[in-house]
Every structure is written in C-alpha cells, then in structure tokens.
Amino acid sequence: MMRRNRNNKKRSVRGKASNFSGQHLMHNKKIINEILARANINDETVLELGAGKGALTTDLNQKAKRVLAVEYDAEFVDILKQKTFYDTNTKIIHEDILNIRLPREPFVVVSNIPYSITTPIMKMLLTNPSSSFRRGIIVMEKGAAKRFTAKYIKNSYVLVWRMWFDIQYVKSISKYNFSPPPKVDSAMVKITRKKKPYLERREAKAFRGLAEYAMKYPDAKADDVLRGIFTPPQMKHLRKNVKLNYDTTIKSLTEEQWRIVFRTMVQYVQRHFWPKLKNKE
C-alpha cells in the first residue's frame, strides 16, 4: 500500500500522469487488518486508489466481487499483476488516479491515498452525489482528515460533501507505520453516504453555487453574507427559521441550517439572483 511525498506538487497536465516520488509503504499488519475489518467488504466492487505492492489488494479480492486497483508506479504495477495473476476478480489499472473514470456500478473505496492529491481525490469521490460511490475507508494526511471532519466548516467543497455524506475521523496513524516514514502523521477516515441527505441530488449544482458564494469568508457574520442574496423581508423570515444571531458566523452554521437557507433561497429568491457556480470541477 503506497503513500507518496506530500511535498511533491506535480499534477496531471494535459493527460500526462502525475510524477510522484518517495513512496511510503504501510508495514503495520495490525493497521492493515483494521482497515479491512472496518471496510466490511461483502461481495461488492472495491476501488483501491494507490495500491502500491498490494498490501490491501490481495486481501480485498478475497472478499470483494471485483477489485479495481489503481497504481501509477510501473514497478509496483508489475508486482501487483504477479500477485493477482490468478485472481480473475481483480483488475490492475496502470493510470494516474485523477484520470480514471469512476465505476458505474455501486462501489466502495478502500485506500491509502497520496498526500499531494488528497483534496482532488476527495472531490472526485464526493462532489457529485449522483455518482455510484457508497462508502469508504481512506487513510490520508492527518491535517486534511481534521479539516474534512471539523465542527466548523471553512471550505465550500467540504460543506457540499457533508450535505450528502457522513465523514468520520476514526483514528490517527503514526508516520512510523510507513517505510520510509513521511514527514507528518496520517489518519483513518470513514465515509458513508447519508440514508437521509439534506438535499436532493438534482439540487447539487445550485447548492454548490450558494456554498461557493457564502464560504468565501467563513469567519464573516452569516447575517452580513446572506444579505447579499436575500431582501430585508426575506432575511427577517430566514433569521427566524435558521435561528440566526447577529454574531453567528458562516463557518458555524450546521448542515441543517444550510438546508433551511437553501430551501428559503429556492422558495423566495428569483432564480436569476441565485449565486452562480464559478468552480466547474
């Protein structure tokens, strides 16, 4: 299972695969077994992002209906193919993670993902609630894990994710469980699609526009920010329903409060006054 150096800033450019260096392989079998246990795979399609030498792959394919193991390092790809040669339910994909197409059928993600593209990977999995992604156990950089699961939401994309998915910080993982050890610790994160999401899937694009607009200044007063969308009478109605105090900040609004804000906008604000989505990714 592979971890890459977070200091490598290279990305995919015009279809060329990211060039990562300094892989960090997890060697603690106890943690690997815990990842597998928490994933609770039962005859499902599993997507593994950054399969490395197959520390997870060879156990996942004993439980999964199908395993799609993505790896870019050519030497590791050869090792994976050798290890899974007789496993007809396992497909090794030699590709940059950010260039793959997500499975059309319902799938689970069990992965130790590269530090340097943690947020792009999460966006790929969670930004579109109409995808077939169901749940995941993902090992990632600890700082990113803390940000994605924090009580106060400071990024528009994290707010969007949490309207449709539960993101839980499971545990910290010391950097010394990797060889060679990276510069920072990791964390195990559990992601589950909400049984009762706050919004409908068809509303995702409109809500992203609202989230991008409102989260530009997460420390700003919610009242000040939302007055840019709602008229004074509409704001009066909104304050009552959302229970807004003047000192309430944008970052402190809960998912349920955001649901009310969005529903109020849809009901009372003319569509051409809704915040426009600028980030099309």
C-alpha positions as CSV (number, residue, x, y, z in Angstrom):
1,M,0.0,0.0,0.0
2,M,1.5,3.3,-1.1
3,R,1.9,6.7,0.4
4,R,3.7,9.5,-1.6
5,N,5.5,12.5,-0.5
6,R,3.2,15.4,0.2
7,N,5.9,17.9,-0.9
8,N,5.7,16.8,-4.5
9,K,3.4,19.4,-6.0
10,K,3.2,18.0,-9.6
11,R,-0.2,17.3,-11.0
12,S,-1.7,15.9,-14.2
13,V,-1.2,18.2,-17.1
14,R,-3.0,17.7,-20.4
15,G,-3.5,14.0,-19.8
16,K,0.1,13.3,-18.6
17,A,0.2,11.3,-15.4
18,S,1.4,12.9,-12.2
19,N,5.0,12.1,-11.5
20,F,5.3,11.2,-7.8
21,S,8.4,10.3,-5.9
22,G,9.2,9.0,-2.5
23,Q,6.6,6.3,-1.9
24,H,5.8,5.3,1.7
25,L,4.6,1.8,2.2
26,M,2.5,0.9,5.2
27,H,4.1,-2.0,7.0
28,N,1.9,-2.4,10.2
29,K,-0.2,-5.5,9.6
30,K,-2.4,-4.7,12.6
31,I,-3.5,-1.4,11.0
32,I,-4.0,-3.1,7.6
33,N,-6.2,-5.7,9.2
34,E,-8.2,-2.9,11.0
35,I,-8.7,-1.1,7.7
36,L,-10.0,-4.3,6.1
37,A,-12.3,-5.0,9.1
38,R,-13.8,-1.5,9.1
39,A,-14.3,-1.7,5.4
40,N,-16.6,-4.8,5.9
41,I,-16.5,-5.8,2.3
42,N,-19.1,-8.3,1.3
43,D,-19.3,-9.3,-2.4
44,E,-19.0,-5.6,-3.6
45,T,-17.0,-3.7,-6.1
46,V,-14.0,-2.1,-4.4
47,L,-11.9,0.8,-5.8
48,E,-8.4,1.0,-4.4
49,L,-6.5,4.2,-5.2
50,G,-2.7,3.9,-4.9
51,A,-2.5,0.1,-4.5
52,G,1.3,0.0,-4.1
53,K,2.6,-3.5,-3.7
54,G,-0.8,-4.9,-2.9
55,A,-0.8,-4.9,1.0
56,L,-4.6,-4.4,0.8
57,T,-5.3,-5.7,-2.7
58,T,-4.6,-9.3,-2.0
59,D,-6.9,-9.4,1.0
60,L,-9.7,-7.3,-0.6
61,N,-10.0,-9.6,-3.6
62,Q,-10.8,-12.5,-1.2
63,K,-14.0,-10.7,-0.1
64,A,-15.0,-8.4,-2.9
65,K,-16.9,-9.3,-6.1
66,R,-14.5,-7.1,-8.0
67,V,-11.4,-5.1,-7.2
68,L,-10.1,-2.2,-9.3
69,A,-6.6,-1.5,-8.1
70,V,-5.2,1.8,-9.4
71,E,-1.4,2.3,-9.4
72,Y,0.9,4.6,-11.5
73,D,4.3,3.3,-10.4
74,A,5.3,0.8,-13.2
75,E,7.4,-1.4,-10.9
76,F,4.5,-1.7,-8.4
77,V,2.1,-2.4,-11.3
78,D,4.3,-5.4,-12.2
79,I,4.3,-6.7,-8.7
80,L,0.5,-6.3,-8.4
81,K,0.0,-8.2,-11.7
82,Q,2.2,-11.0,-10.5
83,K,0.4,-11.2,-7.1
84,T,-3.1,-11.2,-8.6
85,F,-2.3,-13.3,-11.7
86,Y,-4.8,-16.0,-10.7
87,D,-7.4,-13.6,-9.2
88,T,-9.9,-13.2,-12.0
89,N,-11.9,-10.7,-10.0
90,T,-9.0,-8.2,-9.8
91,K,-8.1,-5.6,-12.4
92,I,-4.9,-3.7,-12.1
93,I,-5.2,-0.2,-13.7
94,H,-1.9,1.5,-14.6
95,E,-3.1,5.1,-14.5
96,D,-2.9,8.4,-12.8
97,I,-5.6,8.4,-10.1
98,L,-7.0,11.7,-11.2
99,N,-7.5,10.5,-14.8
100,I,-9.6,7.4,-14.0
101,R,-13.4,7.0,-14.6
102,L,-15.3,6.0,-11.6
103,P,-17.2,2.7,-11.8
104,R,-20.8,3.0,-12.9
105,E,-22.0,0.3,-10.5
106,P,-22.2,0.9,-6.8
107,F,-18.7,0.8,-5.3
108,V,-16.7,1.1,-2.1
109,V,-13.3,2.8,-1.7
110,V,-10.6,1.2,0.5
111,S,-7.3,3.1,0.0
112,N,-4.2,4.7,1.4
113,I,-4.2,7.8,-0.8
114,P,-1.3,10.1,-1.8
115,Y,-0.9,13.1,0.4
116,S,-0.2,15.5,-2.5
117,I,-3.6,14.9,-4.2
118,T,-5.8,14.2,-1.1
119,T,-8.3,17.0,-1.8
120,P,-8.6,16.3,-5.5
121,I,-9.3,12.7,-4.8
122,M,-11.9,13.6,-2.3
123,K,-13.5,16.0,-4.7
124,M,-13.6,13.3,-7.4
125,L,-15.4,10.9,-5.0
126,L,-17.8,13.3,-3.1
127,T,-18.6,16.4,-5.1
128,N,-21.1,14.7,-7.4
129,P,-23.7,13.0,-5.1
130,S,-25.1,11.3,-8.2
131,S,-22.1,9.1,-8.5
132,S,-22.2,5.4,-7.6
133,F,-19.8,5.9,-4.6
134,R,-21.4,4.4,-1.5
135,R,-18.8,4.4,1.3
136,G,-15.1,4.2,2.1
137,I,-12.3,3.7,4.5
138,I,-9.5,6.0,3.5
139,V,-6.0,6.6,5.0
140,M,-4.9,10.2,4.4
141,E,-2.8,13.0,5.7
142,K,-3.9,13.8,9.3
143,G,-4.2,17.6,8.7
144,A,-6.6,17.0,5.8
145,A,-8.6,14.5,7.8
146,K,-9.0,17.0,10.6
147,R,-10.2,19.7,8.1
148,F,-12.7,17.5,6.4
149,T,-14.3,16.4,9.8
150,A,-14.0,19.6,11.8
151,K,-17.1,21.0,13.6
152,Y,-16.7,24.4,11.8
153,I,-16.7,24.1,8.0
154,K,-14.3,26.6,6.3
155,N,-14.4,25.2,2.7
156,S,-17.3,25.3,0.3
157,Y,-16.5,21.8,-1.1
158,V,-16.4,20.3,2.4
159,L,-19.8,21.8,3.1
160,V,-21.2,20.3,-0.2
161,W,-19.8,16.8,0.7
162,R,-21.4,16.9,4.1
163,M,-24.8,17.5,2.8
164,W,-24.8,14.0,1.3
165,F,-22.1,12.1,3.1
166,D,-21.0,11.5,6.7
167,I,-17.3,11.9,7.1
168,Q,-15.9,10.5,10.4
169,Y,-12.4,10.8,11.8
170,V,-11.6,7.2,13.0
171,K,-8.1,7.4,14.4
172,S,-4.6,8.8,14.0
173,I,-1.9,6.7,12.4
174,S,1.8,7.5,13.3
175,K,4.1,8.2,10.4
176,Y,6.4,5.5,11.8
177,N,3.9,2.9,10.5
178,F,5.2,3.7,7.0
179,S,8.6,2.9,5.4
180,P,10.2,5.3,4.8
181,P,8.2,7.5,7.2
182,P,6.6,10.6,5.8
183,K,7.1,14.0,7.4
184,V,3.6,14.1,9.0
185,D,1.2,11.6,10.6
186,S,-1.8,10.1,8.8
187,A,-5.4,9.3,9.8
188,M,-8.1,6.8,9.0
189,V,-11.4,8.3,7.8
190,K,-14.7,6.6,7.3
191,I,-17.1,8.0,4.7
192,T,-20.7,6.9,4.5
193,R,-23.5,8.1,2.2
194,K,-26.3,9.5,4.3
195,K,-29.5,7.5,4.3
196,K,-31.4,10.8,4.5
197,P,-29.3,13.5,2.8
198,Y,-30.1,17.1,3.5
199,L,-30.8,17.9,-0.2
200,E,-31.8,16.1,-3.4
201,R,-29.1,15.0,-5.8
202,R,-30.6,17.2,-8.5
203,E,-30.0,20.2,-6.3
204,A,-26.3,19.7,-6.0
205,K,-25.2,22.3,-8.7
206,A,-27.4,25.1,-7.3
207,F,-26.2,24.3,-3.7
208,R,-22.6,24.4,-4.8
209,G,-23.2,27.9,-6.2
210,L,-24.6,29.0,-2.8
211,A,-21.8,27.3,-0.9
212,E,-19.0,28.9,-3.0
213,Y,-20.6,32.4,-2.6
214,A,-21.2,32.1,1.2
215,M,-17.9,30.4,2.2
216,K,-15.5,32.9,0.6
217,Y,-15.2,34.4,4.1
218,P,-16.0,31.7,6.6
219,D,-15.3,33.9,9.6
220,A,-17.7,36.6,8.4
221,K,-21.1,37.1,10.1
222,A,-23.7,34.9,8.4
223,D,-26.2,37.8,8.6
224,D,-23.9,40.1,6.6
225,V,-23.1,37.4,4.0
226,L,-26.6,36.2,3.4
227,R,-28.0,39.8,3.0
228,G,-26.2,39.7,-0.4
229,I,-28.8,37.1,-1.5
230,F,-31.9,37.9,0.4
231,T,-34.0,41.0,0.6
232,P,-34.7,42.6,4.1
233,P,-38.1,40.9,4.4
234,Q,-36.6,37.6,3.3
235,M,-33.8,38.0,5.8
236,K,-36.3,38.5,8.6
237,H,-38.0,35.3,7.7
238,L,-34.7,33.5,7.3
239,R,-33.3,34.7,10.7
240,K,-36.4,33.2,12.4
241,N,-36.2,29.8,10.7
242,V,-32.5,29.4,10.9
243,K,-32.3,30.9,14.4
244,L,-29.6,33.3,13.4
245,N,-28.0,35.6,15.9
246,Y,-26.1,38.7,14.7
247,D,-22.8,37.1,15.9
248,T,-23.4,33.8,14.1
249,T,-20.5,33.1,11.7
250,I,-20.9,31.4,8.3
251,K,-18.5,28.6,9.4
252,S,-20.6,27.8,12.4
253,L,-23.8,27.0,10.5
254,T,-24.8,23.4,10.7
255,E,-25.8,21.2,7.7
256,E,-29.5,21.5,8.8
257,Q,-29.2,25.3,8.9
258,W,-27.7,25.3,5.4
259,R,-30.6,23.1,4.3
260,I,-33.0,25.8,5.5
261,V,-31.0,28.6,3.9
262,F,-31.0,26.8,0.6
263,R,-34.8,25.9,0.7
264,T,-35.6,29.5,1.6
265,M,-33.5,30.7,-1.4
266,V,-35.3,28.3,-3.7
267,Q,-38.7,29.3,-2.4
268,Y,-38.3,33.1,-2.2
269,V,-35.4,34.3,-4.3
270,Q,-35.8,34.6,-8.1
271,R,-33.5,32.1,-9.9
272,H,-31.5,34.8,-11.7
273,F,-30.5,36.2,-8.3
274,W,-29.1,32.9,-7.1
275,P,-25.2,32.8,-6.7
276,K,-23.7,31.4,-9.9
277,L,-21.3,28.4,-9.8
278,K,-17.8,29.5,-10.8
279,N,-15.8,26.5,-10.0
280,K,-16.9,23.9,-12.6
281,E,-14.8,21.0,-11.5
